[in-house]
Amino acid sequence: MDAMIAVQEELRKRLKKTEPSPARRSEILKKVLEDQDVWDALSRSHKEAEQLVSRRYLHE
């Protein structure tokens, strides 16, 4: 769970720079928390999870 918290904190910082709507930011953070692929990636590597989140939710 600690690793997901770290991913969420980083995502929150990045979203504040790119997503003006607090409601939309909250929605994205919830989707990440519920995304089994992110949890699976996180079980392998923090970096892999961050890359997946960037591709899937930040479109990077």
Buried (B, 14 or more C-beta within 10 A) or exposed (E): EEEBEBBBEBBBEBBEEEBEEEEEBEEBBEEBBEBEEBBEBBEEEBEBBBEBBBEBBEEE
